[in-house]
Amino acid sequence: MTPTLPEMPVPLGSCGRGAENTDGPGWLEHLFHRSPFTAAFNVAGTPAMSVPLASDPATGLPIGVQFAAGYGREDLLFRLAAQLEKAAPWAERRPAVWAGTHRPA
């Protein structure tokens, strides 16, 4: 179990702001700075999931917690996700602005 992000969640669109003139290595550095806890599982090829277990009281944005399992043990994560959803449902929770309702101006 790890945090998903090293800081509180940021609003939609703010992560890529200013990246227009960034080269490949610079963009990777930016991404790893924003999400240092997810890269190890991506590189290792082991299953991991991020679930929204809380919300930022100031913004209503979800706060993710990441769970990982051993190689080939996605079954553990699916069972854990089902238990977490039953204990604290998040399927119907939405922050004030989310990708499903965001319409570009």
N, C-alpha and C positions, 0 to 999 in steps of 0.2 A: 504494500500500500504506500502510495506517495501522493503528494499534491499533483494536480494536473499542471498548474501554472505557479510560478514563483511569486506572483502578485495577484491582486484582485483582478477580475475580468475587465477587459476594456470594451467600449462600445463597438458595434459593427463598423467595419471599414477603417478603424484607427490603426490596426496592426500594419497594414501595408502603406500607410500614408508616408510619403517622402521616399518611397522605394523606386521611383521612376528612373533614377540615375544610379542605382546600385548594381554592381556586377554580381556574378554568381556567388563567389566566395563571401562577399559582403552581405548578400541576402541570406545565405546559410548562417552566418554569424548572427544576424538579426533574429532569425527563427530560433536558433539554439538559445539565444538570450531570453526570448519570450517563452519558450517551452523546453527547458533543459531536462525535464524528467521523462519526457516521452521518447527521446531519441534512442536511449539504450535498448528499449524493447523493439523499436523499429529495426535497428541494426542487427540485433541478436535474432530477430525473427520469432520471438516468443509472444504469445498472446497477451494483450493488455486491453483494458477498457477504462474509459473515463465516464463517470456517472455524476450527475448534478445532485449532490447530497445536501446542499444549502444554497441560500441566496444572499447576495450582498444587500444589506439593508438600505444602503444609500441609493443603489441603482436598480435593484431587483434582478440583476443578472445572475445566472447560476454560477455556483462555485463547484468546480469538479474535483473529485477524488479519483485517483487512478489506482486500479487493481491490476496485478499481473499474475500470471501462472506459469508453470513450467511448459517446456516445448510440447506442443500437441495437446495441451490441457484446456482448450477452450470450453470444454464441458463444465469445468469448475467455475469459470467466469459467468457462463449462462445461468448456472444454478444460483450463484451469488446475486446476479442481477435480478433474477426472479424473486429472491427473498427480500432484497432491498426494495423492489417495487411494491411488494406486498406490505412491507413494514412502513414505508414512507413513499407513497405514490408520487411520481413526478410527471407522468405521461400527460396530464392536463395542465400542468403549471406552465405559464408563459410570462416572460418579462414584458415590460411595457412595449418594447420594440424587439421583434425577433424575426428571423429570416423568412418565416412563413407569411408575415404580413407586411414586411418592408417593401415599399414601392419606391423605386428611384424617382427623384424629382424631375 
